[in-house]
Amino acid sequence: MTDTAPHRRPTIMEVARLADVSHQTVSRFFRAPDGLKPTTKARVQAAVDQLNYRPNLVARSMRTRRTGRLAVVVPTLAYSPARMLAGASAAAHAAGYAVEVLALEGGAEERTERVAELADSGQVDGIVSFAPVLASLELQASSGTPIVASADFDDEMRGIGELADASALVDLIRGLAERGHRRFLHITGDLQFASARARRDTYLETVASLGLESTGVIEGDWSAESGRAAVRGLPEHDRATAVMAANDLVAAGAIRAAMDRGWRVPHDLSVTGWDDQQLGRLMSPALTSVEVDLEGLGSRAMTRLITALRGERAPTEAQQIHRVIWRESTGPAPD
């Protein structure tokens, strides 16, 4: 016979029995795990995993007057910062919270009013905003609902803040200089973006400070075609030996144009990208690029919110979100 009995949720008491701890300890595991011994946390986690237990947010809300729900605010556009949302959601779910994503219309001032209304409504326990809000809002909502502003995109989803940091370009140029390169070219992204301007400025400052030569800065638009056009226009002789592309698409276009001209990458021309997209890793040659830890950025913003909810001290250690990944598209300078 087929078992048609409805599936029953495991209870916190069953988790406690399996872990050989009290139900108060299991509750503390979800609320403030840092106060538990590592061996105790491990036993509770093993029991949670074995039973596939999830906290009953409705029951917890009735006991604590909390909803068990957190909100993440993004600008209202055709796409959202999906990888940052993935990191934020993973951190929230690990702490036993549900997540709601809200796309709020308008600029920073209008968005600030909407976020303040949401905080005062009692519908969520805390809010993370990946879109700009007025600075005063993060300090305190009238309801006491914690708000964390991690505004890494502007209202048109152009990277700002940490996402516009171009310091990894210094590592790229230094690394290529150590491989004998002295003549460089930079193909920019759309200069309406703060990140594109920061990479252009960092490129020029670094080349000058290291006593290297820039053969030019060619304005692009983040597209593969802009990279292709830039390299198609290079002189046959006395050209750069290393091209610093604004992103992986621009780099892919630059490599295609180099191959069309009979130049080997990296033997005749080294090329670097930015973003470390999966396609670049699969190219031949595989693309040297800058990895951007968007998941970590979202996770850290959510962790700040959760520690505020729990009255804990937020982590203070600085974590770099950009990291150079060296691959086959870069090599020693040609003779």
C-alpha positions as CSV (number, residue, x, y, z in Angstrom):
1,M,0.0,0.0,0.0
2,T,1.1,3.5,-0.7
3,D,1.8,5.7,2.4
4,T,-0.5,8.7,1.9
5,A,0.1,10.2,5.4
6,P,0.9,13.9,5.2
7,H,4.6,14.8,5.8
8,R,5.1,16.1,9.3
9,R,7.6,18.9,10.1
10,P,10.2,17.8,12.7
11,T,10.0,19.8,15.9
12,I,12.6,21.6,17.9
13,M,12.2,19.0,20.7
14,E,13.1,16.2,18.3
15,V,16.2,18.1,17.3
16,A,17.1,18.6,21.0
17,R,16.7,14.9,21.7
18,L,18.8,13.8,18.7
19,A,21.5,16.3,19.6
20,D,21.3,15.4,23.4
21,V,20.8,19.1,24.4
22,S,17.9,21.1,25.7
23,H,15.4,22.8,23.4
24,Q,16.6,26.1,24.8
25,T,20.1,25.3,23.4
26,V,18.6,24.5,20.0
27,S,16.7,27.9,20.1
28,R,20.0,29.6,21.0
29,F,21.7,27.8,18.1
30,F,19.5,29.7,15.7
31,R,19.4,33.0,17.6
32,A,23.0,33.4,18.9
33,P,25.2,30.5,17.9
34,D,28.5,32.2,18.9
35,G,27.6,31.7,22.5
36,L,27.7,27.9,22.2
37,K,30.6,25.6,22.5
38,P,31.9,24.4,19.1
39,T,31.1,20.7,20.0
40,T,27.6,21.7,21.0
41,K,27.1,23.7,17.8
42,A,28.3,20.7,15.8
43,R,25.9,18.3,17.5
44,V,22.9,20.6,16.9
45,Q,23.9,21.2,13.3
46,A,24.2,17.5,12.7
47,A,20.7,16.9,14.1
48,V,19.3,19.8,12.1
49,D,20.8,18.4,8.9
50,Q,19.6,14.8,9.7
51,L,16.0,15.9,10.4
52,N,16.0,18.6,7.7
53,Y,14.7,20.9,10.4
54,R,13.7,24.5,9.7
55,P,12.7,27.0,12.3
56,N,8.9,27.7,12.5
57,L,8.9,31.4,11.8
58,V,5.2,31.8,12.6
59,A,5.5,30.3,16.0
60,R,8.7,32.4,16.7
61,S,6.9,35.5,15.6
62,M,4.0,34.9,18.1
63,R,6.6,34.3,20.9
64,T,9.0,37.1,20.2
65,R,6.9,39.6,18.2
66,R,9.4,39.2,15.4
67,T,8.4,38.2,11.9
68,G,11.5,36.1,11.0
69,R,11.6,38.0,7.7
70,L,14.3,40.3,6.3
71,A,14.0,42.7,3.3
72,V,16.6,43.4,0.6
73,V,16.0,46.5,-1.4
74,V,17.3,47.0,-5.0
75,P,16.6,49.6,-7.7
76,T,13.7,48.8,-10.0
77,L,15.4,47.9,-13.3
78,A,15.4,45.0,-15.8
79,Y,18.0,43.1,-13.9
80,S,19.1,42.9,-10.3
81,P,22.5,42.2,-8.5
82,A,21.7,38.4,-8.5
83,R,25.0,37.3,-7.1
84,M,24.9,39.8,-4.2
85,L,21.3,38.6,-3.5
86,A,22.5,35.0,-3.5
87,G,25.1,35.8,-0.9
88,A,22.7,37.8,1.2
89,S,20.0,35.2,1.1
90,A,22.4,32.4,2.0
91,A,23.6,34.3,5.1
92,A,19.9,35.0,6.1
93,H,18.7,31.5,5.6
94,A,21.6,30.1,7.6
95,A,20.5,32.3,10.5
96,G,16.9,31.1,10.2
97,Y,15.4,34.1,8.4
98,A,13.2,34.3,5.3
99,V,14.2,37.0,2.7
100,E,12.0,39.3,0.6
101,V,13.4,41.3,-2.3
102,L,11.8,44.6,-3.0
103,A,12.5,46.8,-6.1
104,L,11.6,50.3,-5.0
105,E,11.0,53.0,-7.6
106,G,12.4,56.6,-7.6
107,G,15.7,58.1,-6.5
108,A,17.4,58.0,-3.1
109,E,15.1,60.4,-1.4
110,E,11.9,58.7,-2.4
111,R,13.4,55.3,-1.7
112,T,14.5,56.5,1.8
113,E,10.8,57.4,2.6
114,R,9.6,54.0,1.4
115,V,12.3,52.1,3.4
116,A,11.4,54.1,6.5
117,E,7.7,53.2,6.1
118,L,8.7,49.6,5.7
119,A,10.8,49.7,8.8
120,D,8.0,51.3,10.8
121,S,5.4,48.8,9.6
122,G,6.6,45.9,11.6
123,Q,6.4,43.6,8.6
124,V,10.1,42.8,8.6
125,D,12.7,42.5,11.3
126,G,15.5,44.3,9.4
127,I,16.4,45.8,6.0
128,V,19.4,45.7,3.7
129,S,19.5,48.2,0.9
130,F,21.8,47.6,-2.1
131,A,20.4,50.8,-3.6
132,P,21.3,54.4,-2.4
133,V,19.3,55.7,0.6
134,L,19.9,58.9,2.6
135,A,22.7,58.4,5.1
136,S,20.6,59.4,8.1
137,L,18.3,56.4,7.5
138,E,20.8,53.8,8.4
139,L,21.4,55.3,11.8
140,Q,18.0,54.7,13.2
141,A,14.4,54.1,12.0
142,S,11.8,55.4,14.4
143,S,10.6,51.8,15.1
144,G,14.1,50.6,16.0
145,T,14.2,48.2,13.0
146,P,17.9,47.8,12.0
147,I,18.7,49.1,8.5
148,V,22.0,48.4,6.7
149,A,22.8,50.4,3.6
150,S,25.3,48.7,1.3
151,A,24.7,50.9,-1.7
152,D,27.0,49.3,-4.3
153,F,24.9,50.3,-7.3
154,D,23.4,53.7,-8.2
155,D,19.8,54.1,-9.5
156,E,20.8,52.9,-12.9
157,M,22.7,49.8,-11.5
158,R,26.1,51.2,-12.2
159,G,28.7,50.0,-9.8
160,I,29.8,52.4,-7.1
161,G,31.4,52.1,-3.7
162,E,33.5,49.0,-3.3
163,L,32.5,47.8,-6.7
164,A,34.2,50.8,-8.3
165,D,37.5,50.1,-6.6
166,A,40.2,49.7,-9.2
167,S,43.2,48.8,-7.0
168,A,43.4,45.3,-8.5
169,L,44.6,47.0,-11.7
170,V,47.8,47.9,-9.9
171,D,48.4,44.2,-9.3
172,L,47.8,43.4,-12.9
173,I,50.2,46.1,-14.2
174,R,52.9,45.2,-11.6
175,G,52.6,41.5,-12.5
176,L,53.0,42.3,-16.2
177,A,55.9,44.6,-15.6
178,E,57.6,41.8,-13.7
179,R,57.2,39.7,-16.9
180,G,59.1,42.4,-18.9
181,H,56.2,44.5,-20.3
182,R,56.9,48.2,-20.6
183,R,54.3,49.4,-23.1
184,F,50.6,49.3,-22.2
185,L,47.2,50.1,-23.7
186,H,43.9,50.5,-21.8
187,I,40.5,50.0,-23.4
188,T,37.9,51.6,-21.1
189,G,34.3,50.8,-20.3
190,D,31.6,53.4,-20.6
191,L,33.0,56.4,-18.8
192,Q,29.6,57.3,-17.4
193,F,30.3,54.5,-14.9
194,A,32.4,55.3,-11.8
195,S,34.1,52.0,-12.2
196,A,35.2,52.8,-15.7
197,R,36.6,56.1,-14.7
198,A,38.4,54.6,-11.7
199,R,40.1,52.0,-13.8
200,R,41.2,54.5,-16.4
201,D,42.6,56.8,-13.7
202,T,44.3,54.0,-11.8
203,Y,45.8,52.7,-15.1
204,L,47.4,56.1,-15.9
205,E,48.6,56.7,-12.4
206,T,50.2,53.2,-12.1
207,V,51.9,53.2,-15.4
208,A,53.4,56.7,-14.6
209,S,54.4,55.7,-11.1
210,L,56.2,52.6,-12.3
211,G,58.1,54.4,-15.1
212,L,56.2,52.5,-17.8
213,E,54.7,53.8,-21.1
214,S,51.1,54.1,-22.0
215,T,50.5,54.0,-25.7
216,G,47.0,55.3,-25.2
217,V,43.6,55.1,-23.6
218,I,40.9,54.1,-26.0
219,E,37.3,54.7,-24.9
220,G,35.0,51.7,-25.1
221,D,31.5,50.8,-24.0
222,W,31.9,47.4,-22.2
223,S,31.2,45.5,-25.5
224,A,33.3,43.0,-27.2
225,E,33.1,45.0,-30.4
226,S,34.8,48.0,-28.7
227,G,37.7,45.7,-27.8
228,R,37.9,44.3,-31.3
229,A,37.9,47.8,-32.9
230,A,40.6,49.0,-30.6
231,V,43.0,46.3,-31.4
232,R,42.2,46.4,-35.1
233,G,43.4,50.0,-35.1
234,L,46.8,49.3,-33.5
235,P,49.9,49.9,-35.5
236,E,51.8,46.9,-36.7
237,H,55.0,48.0,-35.0
238,D,55.9,50.1,-31.9
239,R,52.6,49.1,-30.3
240,A,51.7,48.0,-26.7
241,T,52.6,44.5,-25.6
242,A,49.9,44.4,-23.0
243,V,46.2,45.4,-23.3
244,M,44.2,46.1,-20.1
245,A,40.6,45.7,-21.1
246,A,37.7,47.1,-19.0
247,N,35.9,43.8,-18.7
248,D,36.0,40.2,-20.0
249,L,33.8,41.0,-23.0
250,V,36.1,43.8,-24.1
251,A,39.1,41.5,-23.6
252,A,37.5,38.7,-25.7
253,G,37.0,41.2,-28.6
254,A,40.6,42.3,-28.2
255,I,41.9,38.7,-28.4
256,R,39.7,38.0,-31.5
257,A,41.1,41.0,-33.3
258,A,44.7,40.0,-32.4
259,M,44.1,36.6,-33.8
260,D,42.6,38.1,-37.0
261,R,45.8,40.1,-37.4
262,G,48.0,37.0,-36.9
263,W,49.2,38.0,-33.5
264,R,49.5,35.2,-30.9
265,V,48.1,35.7,-27.4
266,P,50.1,35.9,-25.2
267,H,53.3,35.4,-27.3
268,D,52.8,38.7,-29.2
269,L,50.2,40.4,-27.1
270,S,49.1,39.9,-23.5
271,V,45.4,40.7,-22.7
272,T,43.6,41.1,-19.3
273,G,39.9,41.4,-18.5
274,W,37.8,42.1,-15.4
275,D,34.8,40.3,-13.8
276,D,36.2,36.7,-14.2
277,Q,33.1,35.5,-16.1
278,Q,32.9,31.8,-16.7
279,L,33.2,32.2,-20.5
280,G,36.6,33.8,-20.0
281,R,37.8,30.8,-18.1
282,L,36.8,28.5,-21.0
283,M,38.4,30.6,-23.7
284,S,41.6,29.5,-25.5
285,P,43.8,31.0,-24.2
286,A,42.0,31.2,-20.8
287,L,41.6,34.8,-19.8
288,T,43.6,36.5,-17.0
289,S,40.9,38.5,-15.1
290,V,39.9,40.1,-11.9
291,E,37.5,38.1,-9.8
292,V,34.7,40.2,-8.1
293,D,33.3,38.6,-4.9
294,L,29.7,39.8,-5.3
295,E,28.4,36.9,-3.2
296,G,30.7,37.9,-0.3
297,L,29.6,41.6,-0.6
298,G,26.0,40.6,-0.2
299,S,26.8,38.1,2.6
300,R,28.7,40.7,4.6
301,A,25.9,43.2,4.3
302,M,23.4,40.7,5.6
303,T,25.7,39.6,8.3
304,R,25.9,43.2,9.5
305,L,22.1,43.3,9.7
306,I,21.9,40.0,11.6
307,T,24.5,40.9,14.1
308,A,22.6,44.2,14.7
309,L,19.4,42.2,15.3
310,R,21.1,40.0,17.8
311,G,22.9,42.8,19.6
312,E,26.3,41.4,18.6
313,R,29.4,43.2,17.4
314,A,29.7,43.3,13.7
315,P,32.8,41.9,12.1
316,T,35.4,44.7,11.5
317,E,38.0,42.9,9.4
318,A,38.3,44.4,5.9
319,Q,37.9,41.9,3.1
320,Q,39.1,42.6,-0.4
321,I,36.4,41.8,-3.0
322,H,38.7,42.0,-6.0
323,R,41.4,39.4,-6.7
324,V,43.6,38.9,-9.8
325,I,43.4,35.5,-11.4
326,W,46.4,34.8,-13.7
327,R,45.7,32.6,-16.7
328,E,47.0,31.9,-20.2
329,S,46.2,35.2,-21.9
330,T,49.2,36.9,-20.2
331,G,52.9,35.9,-20.5
332,P,56.4,37.4,-20.9
333,A,56.8,40.4,-23.1
334,P,57.8,39.6,-26.7
335,D,61.4,40.1,-27.6
